[in-house]
């Protein structure tokens, strides 16, 4: 049986979740650790958007807008954590 795209996406999301758990316990520097964790969150968000919300088949404008939204949310989260870490 050949796995389809959703099965591969599901396995990738599990891998990203496990990597997030491992990185959260190993991160010594708060800014770098948060950046790595939020990068994984952005990858998971993009994977969900493209595969489970089926935007992979949508026009490029929609894919770009929703992917940009995911990146902007992650950047704001990182900025908030950077402000807290620096205060």
Steps between C-alpha positions, in 0.01 A plus 500: 500500500641834394438782750315799362583866556296531820670198655841650425387836641372329815833320550687826442283677759574228753871541427476877544314453828766260631775741391319779684491294818870417472603857422297648782692295754841562339482872424739688727467848351147640513509706179661231288288226652181696441606572143556129434173400663305764310667396175368150560159651578508687169591182314215314670258783424600510135467124472150510651396787275630343181397140555208484741331822390583400140653832402763315299244490217385860557619798296846631582356821644309311772797278580721806529258695718437217744869405515589865564241507778662197665843664478371831639335327797823314575706819470273683742525209743880510476507876548283466809729235644806712416353800682423287805848346495669839474302667776 
